[in-house]
Structures are given as C-alpha cells and as structure tokens.
Amino acid sequence: MPTDPVGRFLAALDPAHRETVGAAPREEQERLAAAWERELEADTELDSLDELSPSAAEAEAARRVLEREHG
C-alpha cells in the first residue's frame, strides 16, 4: 500500500480515473491528493464510513474531489 499522499490518492481512484490522473503532471496529482486529504479530514460523514471501511471512505472522498474538479 502506498504511503505518500499521491500514491494513496491514486490507489483510491477507480481504474479509469487512476489512469487519467496518473498521466497528469505531478503538480496536478499533488494538488488533487491534497484536496482529497482535506476531504477526508473535513467530512464527518466519511469518518463514520472510515470506521466501517477505510478503503470505501477513501474511494468516496476521491470520487467527490474529481467530481468537484471536473464537474
């Protein structure tokens, strides 16, 4: 399991988005990973999901970040 924020973010994405984001410049990946970490920290709904399934919470946060970024 990746330990750096970008690696963790990429791992949380579905395969299609992982490929797209993985092809983006590192700076963009870092920006999205930072937004993803903020989403995980700020959303109390994700805290509850994290207790049940950490990977599901990370995937949901990643989905939200990409949806916000790309409409």
Residue, then its C-alpha position, 0 to 999 in steps of 0.5 A: m500500500p502506498t504511503d505518500p499522499v499521491g500514491r494513496f490518492l491514486a490507489a483510491l481512484d477507480p481504474a479509469h480515473r487512476e489512469t487519467v490522473g496518473a498521466a497528469p503532471r505531478e503538480e496536478q496529482e499533488r494538488l488533487a491528493a491534497a484536496w482529497e486529504r482535506e476531504l477526508e479530514a473535513d467530512t464527518e460523514l466519511d469518518s463514520l464510513d472510515e470506521l466501517s471501511p477505510s478503503a470505501a471512505e477513501a474511494e468516496a472522498a476521491r470520487r467527490v474531489l474529481e467530481r468537484e474538479h471536473g464537474 
